[in-house]
Amino acid sequence: MTPIPSPSTDFSVNGEPRLQDLLEDPTLQLLMQRDGVTRFDLFDLIANVRRALIAERWHRAA
């Protein structure tokens, strides 16, 4: 029986995996643990980059 692709695992549809899927990957969890990086560290980084990108776009639009 062929598995039915889902949007969260069929990357030909989405183009990339969801962040949640990446964070649940055991290999990534091991790498993060080795590097001393937590899930919250990543969320903070993403929020900071998002704010910086928004500010840059506002500067360009002004």
C-alpha positions in Angstrom: 0.0 0.0 0.0 1.4 3.4 -1.0 1.4 6.1 1.7 -0.6 9.2 1.0 1.6 12.2 0.9 0.8 14.9 3.4 1.5 18.7 2.9 3.9 18.5 5.8 6.0 15.7 4.3 5.6 16.2 0.6 8.0 19.0 0.0 7.4 19.0 -3.8 4.1 20.7 -2.8 5.3 23.0 0.0 8.9 23.5 -1.1 10.3 23.1 2.4 9.4 21.4 5.7 7.5 23.2 8.5 9.7 24.4 11.4 7.8 22.1 13.7 8.8 19.1 11.5 12.4 20.2 11.6 12.4 20.6 15.4 11.0 17.1 15.9 13.8 15.6 13.8 16.0 13.4 16.1 19.2 14.4 14.2 18.5 18.1 14.6 17.7 17.6 18.2 21.0 15.9 18.8 22.9 18.7 16.9 21.1 21.3 19.0 21.8 19.5 22.2 25.5 19.2 21.3 25.7 22.9 20.5 23.8 23.9 23.6 20.9 25.5 21.5 17.4 25.2 22.7 14.1 25.5 20.9 13.5 28.8 22.6 16.9 30.1 21.4 15.8 29.4 17.8 12.4 31.1 18.4 14.2 34.1 19.7 16.6 34.2 16.7 13.7 33.9 14.3 11.8 36.7 16.1 14.9 39.0 16.0 15.5 38.3 12.3 11.8 38.9 11.5 11.9 42.2 13.3 15.1 43.3 11.5 13.7 42.3 8.1 10.4 44.2 8.7 12.4 47.3 9.8 14.6 47.1 6.7 11.5 46.8 4.5 10.0 49.9 6.2 13.2 51.8 5.6 13.2 50.9 1.9 9.5 51.9 1.5 10.0 55.3 3.2 
